[in-house]
Amino acid sequence: MRFGIAARLALLLALVGMLAAGLTGFYAYTASRDLLIQSAKDELLTSTQVLASRIVVARQEVSHNLQILSAHPSALRALDPSDTASADQMATLFELLMKANPDYFQIRLISAADFGMERVRIDRSGDSLLRINGDDLQEKGHYAYVFETLKSRPGETYLSRFVINHERGSHAGQEEPTAQLAMPVVDANEAALGVIVINVDLNGVFAQLAAGLPPEFQLFLANGQGDFLIHPDHSQTFGFDRGRRILVQDTFAPTADLIAGKSDQVLVDATQGSYADYPMVAAFVQQGISIRSDERNLILGLAQPLTSVLHKADALGVVILQIVLGLCLVCALLAVLVARAVTRPINLMSAAVQGFSDERQAHGLPLAREDEIGVLARSFKQLRDQIRQQLSELNQSRQDLEHLAQHDPLTGLPNRALFADRMALALAAVRRDQTRLALMFIDLDDFKPVNDAYGHAVGDQLLKEIGTRLRKAVRESDTAARIGGDEFVVLLRNVQSADDAMAVGEKIRIAVGAPFIINHASISISASIGIALCPESGQDLIELSKNADDAMYRAKKQGRNTVVLHTAADPA
């Protein structure tokens, strides 16, 4: 049988169309797969950086608690073995703090005298707290967290190495991964007479920090030498404690650059060794330790199974395969009917495919046609829309994570980290433009009785509404932030005079003092406000914070519900 030109042309067009459809589908699937993998890596890196920020915030919270305890007047008095009343007061403070922080194994007040004898000690034992007394108190002067902390400056936090706790009689903390954070207790001459030590449960801290991560994510933590401290397989952690080294750079080779200080972040495709049968994609970042410590830095990483990343790509591949098969069928049918008639629609489809993987719009697609070409055009548009929607969702997730790292989850106000960044920018502007700013510390009066009387849910709603009132009470150029349970701070930029700052403080005091209607109950609460001006009361965040805090405490002593401005004549 002899074939005519039309038949041969139809056959040729059909074969070309099928080949083009197959190659296009393969390219679209490959490009989409690579795009999804890269997006997953970027999301992992963002999540790891957010988690690193949470670690810094968690450490800062412990330092804040240490500052409160070491500065308490009873801490210095309790170092005297005969002052049992002060020791009882410190024990009560320790218990309250450990109830509020379930990841604290132990809090101790240790004297610099008597070979580092423990004066006050509260241990966690199961679900209860134990106060250790008498002969059970131990000498700890030979531990680094005691003698190194005694060398520290007043208010400086010391961080021990991350180790397995082998100290005898440690109750819940014994033989568990732990770190000690400590701060000196100093007298009026700034001589260190003792230390406050908080033992932190590493597993508990990181379980809490990683609580919001997807369940398939795996968390890794290593010290500056690469020894695993946190690993999905607990037998791989703290190998140095058992006489062997299990290093992150041996498992994830690219992390060697982090150990050597050549890079501060790496992305890893784990497809060999122990991950040969279970490939992973991972992101690691180097987290420096900014306080006095025996640890140089930490290596933090998150890993995700490659299968979960490719699940979306496989679903997309099925859609692409269906589209390719449909395109081949249409090309064959149209080629048989009339080769020349399909030339223009095929060209249109080819142009659409060429713009498939970039941001160009597919103009000229025959979307309104009711035949197979129209079905293919609409399928291509649907495929492109699906990819854009998935990318939009990934970007939204990344933005949500970044917002969560910088804002208080309850009130939506900036958190301590974001406030510190804005404060640094404002201080730079003060030095550059010779302007003024005001730092305002706000502490709610008798907030705990509200929680006790109405419950924590009402207390949380009260904090939300107070946050809303603070936003409305300040300018858009100013910043209101929540830095603790019932503690807020306000940064006022370009303040003309102390009277202006006092006026804003009075406005906030009145706004907070107005009754709140929550769950049909009228709740009233007041605020004590301390204000420090820059440059009159300090030129850096630490000095301004101290003076604003001192002014706030004077407001408390003056009867609360008042505004106090720090002046140079105020006692230190």
RAUR-V711183 format. One record per backbone hydrogen bond with DSSP energy under -0.5 kcal/mol. CO is the residue of the C=O (numbers start at 1). NH is the residue of the N-H. Records with the same first field share a line. If there is no record, write none. Layout:
CO->NH / NH
This chain:
4->8
5->9
6->10
7->11
8->12
9->13
10->14
11->15
12->16
13->17
14->18
15->19
16->20
17->21
18->22
19->23
20->24
21->25
22->26
23->27
24->28
25->29
26->30
27->31
28->32
29->33
30->34
31->35
32->36
33->37
34->38
35->39
36->40
37->41
38->42
39->43
40->44
41->45
42->46
43->47
44->48
45->49
46->50
47->51
48->52
49->53
50->54
51->55
52->56
53->57
54->58
55->59
56->60
57->61
58->62
59->63
60->64
61->65
62->66
63->67
64->68
65->69
66->70
67->71
68->72
69->72
72->75 / 76
73->77
74->78
75->79
76->79
77->80
79->81
80->83
82->84
83->87
84->88
85->89
86->90
87->91
88->92
89->93
90->94
91->95
92->96
93->97
94->98
95->99
96->100
97->101
101->104
103->105 / 201
105->124
106->199
107->122
108->110 / 197
109->119 / 120
110->195
113->116 / 117
115->141
116->140
117->111
120->109
121->132
122->107
123->125 / 130
124->172
125->128
128->125
130->123 / 132
133->136
134->137
138->118
140->143
143->146 / 147
144->148 / 149
146->150
147->151
148->151
149->152
153->156
156->184
157->292
158->182
159->294
161->163
163->178
164->166
165->175
167->170
170->173
171->174
173->176
176->165
177->202
178->163
179->181 / 200
180->160
181->198
182->158
183->196
184->186
185->193 / 194
187->190
191->187 / 193
193->112
194->185
195->110
196->183
197->108 / 199
198->181 / 200
199->105 / 106
200->179 / 202
201->205
202->206
203->207
204->208
205->209
206->210
208->211
210->213
214->217
218->303
220->301
221->229 / 230
222->299
223->226
226->248
227->223
228->238
230->221
232->234
233->236
234->237
238->241
239->242 / 244
240->243
244->246
245->247
246->228
247->250 / 251
248->252
251->253
252->255
253->256
254->257
255->258 / 259
256->260
257->262 / 263
258->261
264->286
266->284
268->270 / 282
269->271
270->280
272->275
273->276
279->306
280->270
281->304
282->268
283->302
284->266
285->287 / 300
286->288
287->298
288->290
292->159
296->289
297->224
298->287 / 300
299->222
300->285
301->220
302->283
303->218
304->281
305->309
306->310
307->311
308->312
309->312 / 313
310->314
311->315
312->316
313->317
314->318
315->319
316->320
317->321
318->322
319->323
320->324
321->325
322->326
323->327
324->328
325->329
326->330
327->331
328->332
329->333
330->334
331->335
332->336
333->337
334->338
338->342
340->343 / 344
341->345
342->346
343->347
344->348
345->349
346->350
347->351
348->352
349->353
350->354
351->355
353->356
355->358
361->363
362->365
365->367
366->369
371->375
372->376
373->377
374->378
375->379
376->380
377->381
378->382
379->383
380->384
381->385
382->386
383->387
384->388
385->389
386->390
387->391
388->392
389->393
390->394
391->395
392->396
393->397
394->398
395->399
396->400
397->401
398->402
399->403
400->404
401->405
402->406
403->406 / 407
406->415
408->412
413->408
414->482
415->419
416->420
417->421
418->422
419->423
420->424
421->425
422->426
423->427
424->428
425->429
426->430
427->431
428->432
429->433
430->434 / 435
436->494 / 495
437->534
438->492
439->532
440->490
441->530
442->488
443->528
444->447
445->526
446->450
447->450 / 451
448->452
449->453
450->454
451->455
455->459
456->460
457->461
458->462
459->463
460->464
461->465
462->466
463->467
464->468
465->469
466->470
467->471
468->472
469->473
470->474
471->474
475->478
479->491
480->414
481->483 / 489
486->444
487->483 / 484
488->442
489->481
490->440 / 492
491->479 / 493
492->438
497->501
498->502
499->503
500->504
501->505
502->506
503->507
504->508
505->509
506->510
507->511
508->512
509->513
510->514
511->514
516->518 / 523
518->521
521->518 / 523
523->516
526->445
528->443
529->564
530->441
531->566
532->439
533->537
534->437
535->538
540->544
541->545
542->546
543->547
544->548
545->549
546->550
547->551
548->552
549->553
550->554
551->555
552->556
553->557
554->558
555->560
556->559
562->529
564->531
567->570
